[in-house]
Amino acid sequence: MDEPIPLTIDTSCADTVDATSGTPAAPEDPTELRLRLHRNGYRPIPVLGAHVAMKGAGKRPMMKGWETVCASAAEAEIARWTRAQRNCTNTGLLCGELVGVDIDVLDRDHAHRLTCIATEMLGMSTASRIGRAPKILLALRTDAPFDKVQTSEFHMLDASAEEVLKIEDPSLVASKMRELIESIPEARLSRLHQDIDQLLDAGASRPQILEELNRLLRLGTEFRGGSLTVEELTDACRYLMQRTDGE
């Protein structure tokens, strides 16, 4: 299983600035919040405050072995962190039976639509985190921990994004999204064929194009929103042979 990921709650008041000094205001004591989270079945993590001038500030746990310590910490241990981890004024939540659905989308309308789809499919989240709006992370509980699931970057094809945004019924949005996703392999092959045609028109030889296809596969280079697959390479080679048959 992937390393547990801290779902961070900012309690450092880092967005508040002291008008006299121009520096972030003094952080609040996070102990009460951490104890309240613990009593509600969450496992808090002390996280480096956003006010600290250090890489990873606001998101990075500093405690050695924090995954193990925080998984079993009792209230006395949690209360001790305020003194022992003075710069860790943010609070994370240990994932496992707690999972985060991360909607990492900056377009406000798209983010809202995806949040509606997630809520329709998974139920209402009782906790969420908004860092850089409209991006949002929805916290949900699961019966058993599972490995991290991550989608590759998804680009709507042609004008299909506008089509989805016009749909009001969340169930129809999900259906349309599935339809679009299922069409991606065919669209990727079509565009790969177009790229081969362009290379041939530019005077590239069959060996040169084969070398370029192998390079894309070997390096895992992104192609139209995802790495070139062996199946796509096979199809591309077959298409190339058909185009250059007799040469």
N, C-alpha and C positions, 0 to 999 in steps of 0.2 A: 504493500500500500504506500501511496505517496506520503511524504512528510506532512503532518497536520499543518494547516494554514491558519494563521491568526486572522480572525474577522475583527477588525479594529474599531473600537468606539473611542472617539476623541474626547477626552476629558481634560485636556491641557489648556483650554481656552486660548489656543495658539492664534486664533483669528482675531482676538481682542488685543488692542495695542494701547499701552500706557501713553496718554496724551502728553505727558511731561518728558518722557524719555525716548519715545518712538520705538520701544522694544516690546515684545510680547508680555502680556500681563502674567502675574505669578500663577502657576497651575493650581487647580483645586485638589484637595485630598480625594483620591479615587477609592478609598477603602470601603466606604458605605456602598458605592455602586457595585464593587466587586463582590462584597458579601451578599448583596441582594441578588446578584446574578447567580451566585453559587447556590443560594437557597431555592432558586427557581430551576435548578437542574443544569445550569451552564457551568463550564470550567474556564474561569477567567485566566488571562495571561497578562503579566505586566509588560508593557510595550514602551519603547523609547518615546518620550514626548516630542511633539512637533516643534517645541520651542528650543530644542537642543541642536546646535550647529554640528551635525554629524550625519554622514550618509545613512539613509534608511530611517531617519527620524520620522516618527509618527506611525511607523509600521513594523519596526524591527525589535523583536525580543532580545534582551541582553543577557538574561539569566542562562548560565550553563546548564544544558540538559533540560530546557524548559518544557519540552514535549512530555517527558516523564514526570517531572515535578508537578506540573500543572494538572496532569491527568488525575492525580490522587491527592492534591493539596486540600487540607482541612482548613477551617475558618481561622485558626490561630496562625497557620502558615501564610494564609492570604493577607491577614492583617499586618504581618511582619514585613510584607513587601514595600509598604510605604516608606519604611526607614531603610531597609536593605537595598531597595531599588529606587533611590531617590529621583533619578532622572527618568524613570519609567512611569510617567504620569498618564499615558494612554492605556487603554485596556482592550485586549484582544479576547476572542473566544476560541477555545480549542475545538477544531473540527474533528469529525469522526461520525458520531450519531447526529451531530449538527453539520449541515451542509449549506453552502452558499451558492445560489444561482446568480451568476455575475452577468448582468446585461451591460456589456462594455460597448455601448453605442452612444455617440455624441449627438446624433440627430434627435431632436426632442420628440417628434411624431413617431419615429421608428422605435425609440426607447419606450414610449408609452404603449405602443401596440404590442411589443414583445413582453412587456410587463403584464399586460392583459392576458396574453396567450399563456404565460407561465402560471398566472393565478388561476386561469380556467383549467389548466391541466393538472396543477399540483396543489391547488388550494391556497387560501390566504396566508401570507407570511405575517407572523406576529412581530417580527423585527426586521429592519432593513438598514442599510448603510448607504448614504449618498456622499460621495467625496467630490468628484467633479461632475456636477449636474450637466445633463440628465442621466449620466451613468448611475446605475443603482445595483446593489447587491441584496438579494432577498434571502433571508435566513429561514431554513426549514429543518425539521427533524426527520430522521430516517430510522427504521427499525434496526438496521445493521449498517456499519461503515462500508464504503466501497471506494474503489480507485477513482481518482480525479478523471472527469470526462470533460474534454475540451474540443470545441468545434474549430475548424480552420476558418480563416477570414472568408466571409461570404459576400459576394458581390451580386446584386440583382442583375439579371440579364435584360438588356434593352430597356423597355419602358415598364417592365413588370413591377417595379417598386411603386409606381403611381397606381397601378391596378390594385395592389394590396392595400394601399392607404385609403382607397375608396370603399373598401369592404367594412361594414359596420359590425357584422356578426362575428364574434371571436372564433367560433367553430369553423366558419367559412374561411377566416384568415389562416387558421392552421392547415386547412385542406389545400388552400392555394399555395401556401409555403411548401407543403409536401410535393405538390405538383411541380413547382419550380425547381426544387432540389433534385427531383427525379429526372428533370430535363438537363441537368448540368453535365453528366457524362457525354451525352450526344453533342451538346453545344461545345464542349471542350475539344472533342475529336474534330468537329467541323472547323474550329479555329486553328487547330494544329495542322490540318490539311491546308488551310489558307496560308499558314506560315511556310509550309513546305513549298507551296506554289510560288510564294514571293521569293524564296531563296533560289528556286530554279529559274525564275524570270530574271533574277539578278546575276545569273551565270554560275551559280554554285554547282559543283559536281556531286554525283551520288555519294562518293566516299566522304566528301566534306559535310554533307547533310547528315549522313549516318554518324559521323564523329560528333556533330553538334547535338544530335538526339541522345547519344550515349553520355555526353557531358552533362546534359540536363538531368538524366536519370542518376548518374554517379554523384553529382553534387547536391541532389535534392533541391535544385533550383525551383523557385516558385513559378508556376505556369498557370496564368489565368485564375488565381485564387487557390492553388494547391499544387503540391509537388507532382511531377510527371510520374505516372505509374508504369509498371512493367507491361500491363495490358495496353496502355496507351502507346507505349514505345513499339510494341508488336504491331499494333494497327498502323502506326505511322510508317514503320518500315515496309509493311505490305503496300500501303498507298504509294510510297516512294518508288517501290519496284514497279508498280503498275504504270506510274507516270513516266518512268525512265526505261521501260521495257524496250529492248532493242538497241539501247545506247552502248 
